[in-house]
Structures are given as structure tokens and as C-alpha cells.
Amino acid sequence: MNKKPENIVLETRDLSIGYQNRKNKTIVANAINLQLKQGNLITILGKNGIGKSTFLRTITTVQNALHGSILINNKKIESYSTKEISKLLSVVLTERLPESQLTVFELIALGRQPYTNWIDQLSDIDIKKITTAIQQTEIEHLKDSYFYELSDGQLQRVLIARALAQDTDIILLDEPTVHLDLHHTLKIFTLLKKLVQKTSKTIIISTHQVNLALQFCDSMVLFKENEVVSGTVNELNDNKALDDLFPNTVINYNASIKQFVIKPN
């Protein structure tokens, strides 16, 4: 029997995702078989409505899988308690934060909730984790600001710092650059790549920034009409898996430069 690679941090086996009520089951994607490596920047690509966000909600246990298995560190996800999962997975979403008077430091400190005691008192270790996360995201100058004073780009760094303070093996980000201009989008991708290299955490991003993903990521998960495939950019390029990722009425994939380009009239 072949030995399983030791650096697989998240795996899915014959996974089906979607929605189910008492009468109906809606399958969004099925037969998802992935092995995602530790210390990689991984992007999830596909057109709108094809299942990327549903996949993220499923692997974070926000909604149940319809079929199949999800494993973290070679252990089925349902065998973990909620608190254990919060020490393995952290999530950065695009939703607006509720109004409050939290400072940046206090917002990042919320990432330590899985570890704090019943009165949420921060230990020396918690303070160190928070301080390190602030340094890693280069926001020392913002730590005493109120979070509602921040620009979208600054707030995104703060939310990434909160996930870092949570100190999980895996960080998932759903459209982290959706509200950002090109300059700040590039800075976020650069930051995430640097964090992977420095921390060896696995960072998984759902994004529509396909060309930046092709430049920055270590591997990709492609949600297509009839299948979900994964691999490095070179592997997917060689297998022509990127050619039909989007309808070719507006853009085409250029395999020679490994980028999507506007289709000529």
C-alpha cells in the first residue's frame, strides 16, 4: 500500500457539497477529491455560483457535507470538537463587522478566544501571539486605532492578523480583496505569500483575481462545470485544465504566458 504523504493538512474524499432540506437535496459539486499540502498558498477559482463559497462553508463545518469525508491532519473533521476545530481552522470573511468601539489590538485579540479562560483574560502567551501577528502583517502603527477608522486595505490586514493570532494550521479567506483596488489587492497577495513562506501555515483563498492567483499561488483548486480538479499551475497548464475554466466569449487562457487575456474581437 502506498504511504500517504505526511504533509497533507487537509483532504477530501468523494465529497459532495450543496444544500438539503426535508424534501430536496441540491448538489452544487460532487466527487471532490483533494489533498492540500501544508505550507502552501492555495487558490480556489471558478465562475460565480459554481460552489467555491459552499466548499469553504463545508470544510469549516458551517454547513454539512452531503456525502463523503473531510480530513484535517489525517483525522475526520467530525471527530473534532468545535473548540478543537477553532484551533485548526481560522476564517477571514468579507462581511462587514458589527459596530463597536474595539481597537485594532482588541479586534485581533478576539482570535485568542479558543485559548483564553472563562473570563477571557489574556495570558503572556496570548499577548505574544497577538503582538507577533501585528508584526507579521506590518500594522504596528494601527494597533491603537479604532477598527472603524481603517481603510478597506488596512482592515483586511487586521482580519488576517486576527486569524494569525488564532494560530491555526489552516487559514481560509473568502474573497479577501473584493473591496480593494489593484494596488492594495497586490499588497494582500504579496502579504499572504510572505506569510506562507515565514509561518509554514496553509492559506486557502477563494478569489476572482485569476491572474494574480496564477502568479502567486503554490497550487490551485478549480471548480468547473462537471468536475473539481487541483494541482500546481504547471500541472494544470500542462493538462489544459485552465482552458475551459470560464466561458471563452470574453477571455481566453493563454498557456504560453499562463495568464487569462481578453479575447480579441
C-alpha positions as CSV (number, residue, x, y, z in Angstrom):
1,M,0.0,0.0,0.0
2,N,1.3,3.5,-0.9
3,K,2.3,5.6,2.1
4,K,0.2,8.8,2.5
5,P,2.3,12.0,2.2
6,E,3.0,13.3,5.6
7,N,2.5,17.0,4.7
8,I,-1.2,16.7,3.7
9,V,-3.0,19.0,6.0
10,L,-6.5,18.9,4.5
11,E,-8.0,16.1,2.4
12,T,-11.4,15.5,0.9
13,R,-12.6,12.1,-0.2
14,D,-15.5,11.7,-2.6
15,L,-17.0,14.9,-1.1
16,S,-20.4,16.2,-2.3
17,I,-21.5,19.7,-1.3
18,G,-24.7,21.6,-1.5
19,Y,-28.0,22.1,0.4
20,Q,-30.6,19.8,1.8
21,N,-34.0,20.3,3.4
22,R,-36.6,17.8,4.4
23,K,-37.8,17.3,0.8
24,N,-35.0,18.2,-1.6
25,K,-31.2,17.9,-2.0
26,T,-29.3,20.3,-4.2
27,I,-25.9,19.2,-5.1
28,V,-23.6,22.1,-6.0
29,A,-20.4,19.9,-6.7
30,N,-19.6,16.3,-6.1
31,A,-16.7,13.8,-6.3
32,I,-14.3,16.3,-4.8
33,N,-11.1,14.6,-4.0
34,L,-8.3,16.9,-2.9
35,Q,-5.1,16.6,-0.9
36,L,-3.9,20.1,0.1
37,K,-0.3,20.4,1.4
38,Q,1.0,22.2,4.5
39,G,2.8,25.4,3.9
40,N,1.1,26.2,0.5
41,L,-0.8,29.2,-0.7
42,I,-3.8,27.6,-2.4
43,T,-6.3,29.5,-4.5
44,I,-9.9,28.4,-5.3
45,L,-11.0,29.5,-8.7
46,G,-14.2,29.3,-10.7
47,K,-17.1,31.3,-12.1
48,N,-19.8,32.8,-9.8
49,G,-22.2,30.4,-8.3
50,I,-20.3,27.3,-9.0
51,G,-19.6,26.3,-5.4
52,K,-16.5,28.0,-4.1
53,S,-18.1,29.6,-1.1
54,T,-20.2,26.5,-0.4
55,F,-17.0,24.5,-0.3
56,L,-15.4,26.8,2.2
57,R,-18.5,26.7,4.4
58,T,-18.5,22.9,4.3
59,I,-14.8,22.4,5.2
60,T,-15.3,24.9,8.1
61,T,-18.4,22.9,9.3
62,V,-20.7,25.9,8.8
63,Q,-22.8,23.6,6.8
64,N,-22.8,19.8,6.5
65,A,-21.4,17.8,3.6
66,L,-23.9,15.8,1.6
67,H,-21.6,12.9,1.1
68,G,-18.0,11.9,1.6
69,S,-15.3,12.9,4.1
70,I,-13.2,15.8,5.1
71,L,-10.0,15.1,7.0
72,I,-7.7,17.6,8.8
73,N,-4.3,16.2,9.7
74,N,-5.5,12.7,8.6
75,K,-8.4,12.8,11.0
76,K,-12.1,13.1,10.0
77,I,-13.4,16.5,10.8
78,E,-16.5,15.3,12.7
79,S,-14.3,13.7,15.2
80,Y,-13.0,17.1,16.4
81,S,-14.9,19.2,18.9
82,T,-15.9,22.7,18.0
83,K,-13.1,24.1,20.2
84,E,-10.6,21.8,18.6
85,I,-11.6,22.9,15.1
86,S,-11.2,26.5,16.2
87,K,-7.6,25.7,16.9
88,L,-7.1,24.1,13.4
89,L,-9.1,26.4,11.1
90,S,-9.4,30.2,11.1
91,V,-11.6,32.1,8.6
92,V,-11.5,35.6,7.2
93,L,-14.8,36.6,5.6
94,T,-15.9,39.6,3.6
95,E,-18.9,40.5,5.7
96,R,-18.8,44.0,7.3
97,L,-18.1,43.9,11.1
98,P,-20.8,44.9,13.5
99,E,-20.5,48.4,15.0
100,S,-18.4,48.6,18.2
101,Q,-15.7,50.6,19.9
102,L,-13.0,47.9,19.5
103,T,-9.4,49.0,18.8
104,V,-7.3,47.1,16.3
105,F,-5.5,45.4,19.1
106,E,-8.7,44.3,20.8
107,L,-10.1,43.0,17.5
108,I,-7.0,40.9,16.8
109,A,-7.2,39.7,20.4
110,L,-10.5,38.0,19.6
111,G,-8.5,35.5,17.7
112,R,-7.3,34.1,21.0
113,Q,-10.8,33.2,22.2
114,P,-10.2,29.4,21.7
115,Y,-7.3,29.6,24.2
116,T,-8.4,32.1,26.8
117,N,-10.0,31.2,30.2
118,W,-13.7,31.7,31.1
119,I,-13.2,35.4,31.8
120,D,-11.3,35.9,28.6
121,Q,-8.2,37.1,30.3
122,L,-5.1,37.3,28.1
123,S,-2.1,35.4,29.2
124,D,1.5,36.3,28.4
125,I,1.4,33.7,25.6
126,D,-1.8,35.3,24.2
127,I,-0.2,38.8,24.2
128,K,2.9,37.4,22.4
129,K,0.8,35.7,19.7
130,I,-1.2,39.0,19.2
131,T,2.0,41.1,19.0
132,T,3.6,38.6,16.6
133,A,0.5,38.7,14.3
134,I,0.6,42.5,14.3
135,Q,4.3,42.5,13.4
136,Q,3.8,39.9,10.6
137,T,1.1,41.9,9.0
138,E,3.0,45.2,9.4
139,I,0.3,47.1,11.2
140,E,2.1,48.2,14.4
141,H,1.1,51.8,13.7
142,L,-2.6,50.9,13.7
143,K,-2.8,48.8,16.9
144,D,-4.4,51.6,19.0
145,S,-6.8,52.9,16.3
146,Y,-10.5,52.0,16.3
147,F,-11.2,49.5,13.6
148,Y,-14.0,51.6,12.0
149,E,-11.3,54.3,11.2
150,L,-9.5,52.0,8.9
151,S,-9.5,51.8,5.1
152,D,-10.6,48.6,3.5
153,G,-7.0,47.6,2.8
154,Q,-6.0,48.2,6.4
155,L,-9.0,46.3,7.8
156,Q,-8.2,43.3,5.7
157,R,-4.7,43.2,7.2
158,V,-6.2,43.4,10.7
159,L,-8.5,40.5,9.9
160,I,-5.6,38.5,8.6
161,A,-3.7,39.3,11.8
162,R,-6.7,38.1,13.9
163,A,-6.5,34.8,12.0
164,L,-2.8,34.6,12.6
165,A,-3.3,35.3,16.3
166,Q,-5.7,32.3,16.4
167,D,-2.6,30.2,15.5
168,T,-4.3,27.6,13.3
169,D,-2.7,25.2,10.8
170,I,-5.1,26.4,8.1
171,I,-6.3,30.0,7.3
172,L,-9.2,30.3,4.8
173,L,-10.1,33.6,3.1
174,D,-13.3,34.2,1.1
175,E,-12.7,36.9,-1.5
176,P,-10.2,38.9,0.7
177,T,-9.6,41.5,-2.0
178,V,-13.2,42.1,-3.1
179,H,-13.4,45.7,-1.8
180,L,-9.8,46.6,-2.7
181,D,-8.2,48.5,-5.6
182,L,-5.5,46.9,-7.7
183,H,-2.7,48.3,-5.6
184,H,-4.0,47.0,-2.3
185,T,-5.1,43.7,-3.9
186,L,-1.5,43.2,-5.0
187,K,-0.2,44.0,-1.5
188,I,-2.6,41.5,0.1
189,F,-1.5,38.7,-2.3
190,T,2.2,39.6,-1.5
191,L,1.5,39.6,2.2
192,L,-0.2,36.1,2.0
193,K,2.6,34.7,0.0
194,K,5.1,36.0,2.5
195,L,3.1,34.6,5.5
196,V,3.1,31.2,3.9
197,Q,6.8,31.3,3.5
198,K,7.5,32.5,7.0
199,T,5.0,30.6,9.0
200,S,4.5,27.3,7.0
201,K,0.8,27.7,7.5
202,T,-1.6,26.6,4.8
203,I,-3.6,29.6,3.4
204,I,-6.6,28.9,1.1
205,I,-8.1,31.8,-0.8
206,S,-11.3,31.9,-2.8
207,T,-10.8,34.7,-5.4
208,H,-11.7,36.1,-8.7
209,Q,-8.3,37.6,-9.2
210,V,-7.3,34.8,-11.5
211,N,-4.1,36.2,-13.0
212,L,-2.7,37.2,-9.6
213,A,-3.6,33.7,-8.3
214,L,-1.7,32.2,-11.2
215,Q,1.4,34.3,-10.3
216,F,1.4,33.9,-6.5
217,C,-0.1,30.5,-5.6
218,D,1.6,27.2,-5.0
219,S,-1.4,25.2,-6.1
220,M,-5.0,25.7,-7.3
221,V,-8.4,24.2,-6.9
222,L,-10.6,24.7,-10.0
223,F,-14.3,24.5,-9.7
224,K,-15.6,23.6,-13.2
225,E,-19.0,22.7,-14.6
226,N,-18.6,19.0,-14.2
227,E,-15.6,18.4,-12.0
228,V,-13.2,19.9,-9.4
229,V,-9.5,19.5,-10.2
230,S,-6.4,20.6,-8.4
231,G,-2.7,20.9,-8.9
232,T,0.2,23.3,-9.4
233,V,-0.1,25.9,-12.1
234,N,2.3,23.9,-14.3
235,E,0.3,20.7,-13.8
236,L,-3.0,22.4,-14.6
237,N,-1.4,24.2,-17.5
238,D,0.0,21.0,-19.0
239,N,-3.3,19.2,-18.6
240,K,-5.2,22.1,-20.2
241,A,-7.4,22.2,-17.2
242,L,-7.5,26.0,-17.2
243,D,-8.6,26.3,-20.9
244,D,-12.3,25.9,-20.1
245,L,-12.5,27.4,-16.6
246,F,-14.5,30.4,-17.8
247,P,-16.7,30.8,-20.9
248,N,-14.4,31.9,-23.7
249,T,-16.7,34.6,-25.1
250,V,-14.8,37.4,-23.4
251,I,-11.5,35.9,-22.1
252,N,-9.2,33.1,-23.2
253,Y,-6.5,31.3,-21.3
254,N,-3.1,31.7,-22.9
255,A,-1.0,28.7,-21.9
256,S,2.3,30.2,-23.1
257,I,2.2,33.1,-20.6
258,K,0.0,31.3,-18.1
259,Q,-2.5,34.2,-17.9
260,F,-6.1,34.9,-18.9
261,V,-6.3,37.5,-21.7
262,I,-9.1,39.5,-23.3
263,K,-10.4,37.8,-26.4
264,P,-9.8,39.8,-29.5
265,N,-12.9,41.0,-31.4
